[in-house]
Each structure stands twice: as C-alpha cells, then as structure tokens.
C-alpha cells in the first residue's frame, strides 16, 4: 500500500499528490476534479478538501 498522508501533515518531498479519500468517509463523489491533485513542496502541509470543508488522505501521484 502506498504511503498515505492526512490533512495537516507535512509533505515528505516535492511533487504531485492525489486525493485518496475523506478522513471521515464522507461523500467522495462530491469532491471536485480540481481538488483531487495538489502540487506541494517538501514541508508544505497537506490541505483539506475546501468544497467539503473536510480533512482528506493524500498519496504521492
């Protein structure tokens, strides 16, 4: 299984990360396509899903 990171944790390396689920298991089909990928630098915090105002899991893309 790929390493998963949670909203608020720090990115271990630069790169693109993809959405891997909502922490509370909410309606993932409501997450917009624009929110499913983020570019982060090492040390940046993983973001929440703004449209859902919820914490998310992220994986390296």
Secondary structure by P-SEA (a helix, b strand, c coil): cccccccccccccbbbbbbcccccccccccccccccbbbbccccccccccccccccccccc
